[in-house]
Amino acid sequence: MKYQLPDLPYPHDALEPVIDAETMRIHHEKHHGGYVKKLNKAIEGLAAPEDVRDLIADLDAVPAEQREAVRNNGGGHANHSLFWNVMRPPSTRSGPGGELEQAIGTAFGDVDKLRELFTETAKSRFGSGWAWLCVHENGELFVCSTPNQDSPLMQGYVERPGIPILGLDVWEHAYYLLYQNRRADYVNAWWDIINWEHVAEFYAAAQLVAAAQ
């Protein structure tokens, strides 16, 4: 089984002015592409599942000598594959709707309070990592953060496991060309390019998984 670098769902310059085309090109082709190449090397000789999310959700099944490489590079592949799909070109749509918005209201009060919590979580992540909106196994939403390329899917390896439905990459390579060291500016601007329709789809799929557990 060989994993593949997915195509971006939009041109490199589609997210401007929030994320510039050169950052998107380097981030996708070099960083994400690098994770895929290293992951494929790491799984040589393994009967890896087709979906990388299944691979990283059961790291204990990976031999110890390959586990760290699978954790880092499998996480990088899974995390970025979600990341590209929760963004879209800037639009006038301001937020989620339907069942997702109701769930956000139940968990956080309203969308503005979710934004405050998520933004602070992303800004305060020490070093490299991610901020996440996840679905718990009980179906409830929560916000968390992970270091490096860890995913909330890595039960037993992260503080708060769950199914990620929205993720923000706060590694410096995600924003440094345009924002330099101003992570807060990047995080605040990013809210203008969230693809809430896709997040709602991921929420509905996660609810089905939670209900089956």
N, C-alpha and C positions, 0 to 999 in steps of 0.2 A: 504494500500500500504506500503510495506516494501522495503527500498533500500538495496542493496547488495554491499559488498566490492568486486570490480572486481579483477580478477587474474592479476598478472603482466604478460605482454606480453613476458617475458624473465626470465631466472633464476636470483636469487639474485646477483650472482657474474658476471653477463653478462656485466655490465658497468665498471668493473675494467679496468684500475687503476683510472679512473676518479671518480667513486663513489664505495665505498667498499661494500661488501656483507652484512656486519652487519648493516651498515647504511640503506641499502635498506630494509632489513628485518624489522628493527624497524620502519622505516618510513612508510612502507606499512602496516604491520600488526598492529602495535600499534597506530601510529598517524592517518593514514587514517582510519583504522578500528575503532578507537575511535570516529572519526567524524560521521561515519555511524551509530554506536550504539546510539550516542546522538541525531542525526538527527531523527532516527526512534522514539525515545522517544518524541522528540519535536513535531512530527506531529501526535501524537495519537489524534484521533477524527477528523482529517482533511481529506478532499478528495484531497490528494496530487497527482499531475500529475506523470506519470510514469517516465518522464525524469526530473532529478533534476535540469537541466538547466532551464526548464520551471518554476519550483518552485521558484528559486532565481531571475528569471527575473521579477517576479511579487510579490515582497515582500509586497506591500500594500494590497494584497489579503489575507495575513496571519494575523490572529488575533494578536493584539498588544502584548498580554501577551506571545505569542509564537514566535514573529517575530525575536527577537534578537538571540534566540537559532537556529532558522532556518537560519538566515543570517550567523552566525558563522559556524555552522556545515554543512549546505547545501553548503555554499561556500567552506568549506574544502573538502567536497566530490566531488563537481564539479571540483574544481581546480586540485586536485590530479588525478582525472580520466583523465584529459587532460595531465597532467604532465608526467605520466608514458608512454603515447603514443606518446610523441614528442621526446622520447629518444630511442636509440638503441645502440648495442655494437659498440665500436670504429671501424671506417672503413676508407677507403681511400677517400670516397666521401667527397668533401669539401664544398658543398653548394647546394642551390636550383637551379632549372632550369625552363624552360618553362614560363608559364604565371605568376607564383609566382615571378620568378626572374625579369621579366619585370616590375611587379608591385612594387617590391622593388626598382628598378632603378628609376621609376617615383617618388616614395615617398621620397627616401632617397639619391639617386645618384647612389649607388651600394651596394653590399652586405657588403663590408668593412665598409662603412659609417653606415649601419644599425647595424653592430656588435659594432661599437664604441658607438653609441647612446644607444643601448640596454644594453651594458655592463656598461656604466656609470649610466644608470637608475637603474640597479640592485645593483650596488655597493653603490649608494647614498641613497637607500631606508632606511630611519631611522627605526631602530627596525625591527620587523618581518613583512613580506609581500611578494609581488610578483612583478616581472617585466613581461610585456606582449607585444606581437605583436598582434595587433587587426585589424579588419576590421570595419570601420565606416559605418553608415547606408547609406552613399553615395557611398560605395564600396572602398574607399581609405584606405590605410594602415596607421597605426600610432603606436607609442610606448608609453606606459604609465606604471604606477606603482600603486599598491593598498596596503593598510595596512592590516595586519592580514590575514583573509581568505576572504576578499572582492573580488568579481569577477567583471570584466568590464560588465558582463551581468546585474548587479544590477542597472538598470537605475533609476535615482532619488536618489541613495545612494552613487554613486561614481562620481569623478570629470569628468572623460572622459569615458562614456559608449561606448561599442562596442562589437563585437564578438571576443573572444580570439582564436587565432590559434596557438600560441606558448607562453608558460609560463615557468618561472623559479622561483622555490621556494627558497627564500632567508631567510626563518626561520633558526635559528641556528641548529635545529634538522636535517636539510637536509644535513649538511656538517660537523658538529662539530667533529665527531669522527676522521675524516681523516685530516681536514684542521684547526681544532681548531677555532681561531678567524680570520682566513685569508679568509674572504669572497671573496676578489678579486681573489685569486688563484682558488677558486672553480668556480667562474663565468667564468674566462678565460678558464679553463679546460673543462667546460661544452659544449663549442662550438664544441668539438670533438665528441660528442655523440648525436647531434641533428638528429632526423629522418626527414629529409627534405621531403621525400616522403609523410609522414603522414601530415606534415604541409601544403604541397601543396593540399592534399585532403581536409583538413579543410578550406583552403583558397577558394577552389572551392565551397564548401558547403556554406560558409559564403557569397560568391558572389550571390548565388541563393537567399538567405534570403534577402540580401540588394536589389536585383532587384525586389523582390516581395513587398517591402515596399512603 
